[in-house]
Amino acid sequence: MKAVEDMLPQDRFLRIHRSYISKEIIHIPDGYLPTFRQFLETRSMEKR
């Protein structure tokens, strides 16, 4: 999984679970939530 993650563009993909990299709707564990929120806030500010 790590090798695949390293190949993806970091500005478009964020790992939010140890076992998933996909377009599926999944639960975001508490440990990944702060990073995920920051990722979303950064991208939403860029589009304004």
For each residue, the residues with C-beta under 8 A, 3 or more apart:
1: 4 5 18 19 21
2: 5 6
3: 6 7
4: 1 7 8 21
5: 1 2 8 13 15 21
6: 2 3
7: 3 4
8: 4 5 12 13 21
9: 12 13
10: 13 14
11:
12: 8 9
13: 5 8 9 10 21
14: 10 35 36 39
15: 5 18 21 32
16: 20 26 28 29 32 35 36
17: 20 26 27 28 29 32
18: 1 15
19: 1
20: 16 17 24 26
21: 1 4 5 8 13 15
22: 26
23:
24: 20
25:
26: 16 17 20 22
27: 17
28: 16 17 32 33 36
29: 16 17 32 33
30: 33
31:
32: 15 16 17 28 29 35 36
33: 28 29 30 36 37
34: 37 38
35: 14 16 32 38 39
36: 14 16 28 32 33 39 40
37: 33 34 40 41
38: 34 35 41 42
39: 14 35 36 42 43
40: 36 37 43 44
41: 37 38 44 45
42: 38 39 45 46
43: 39 40 46 47
44: 40 41 47 48
45: 41 42 48
46: 42 43
47: 43 44
48: 44 45
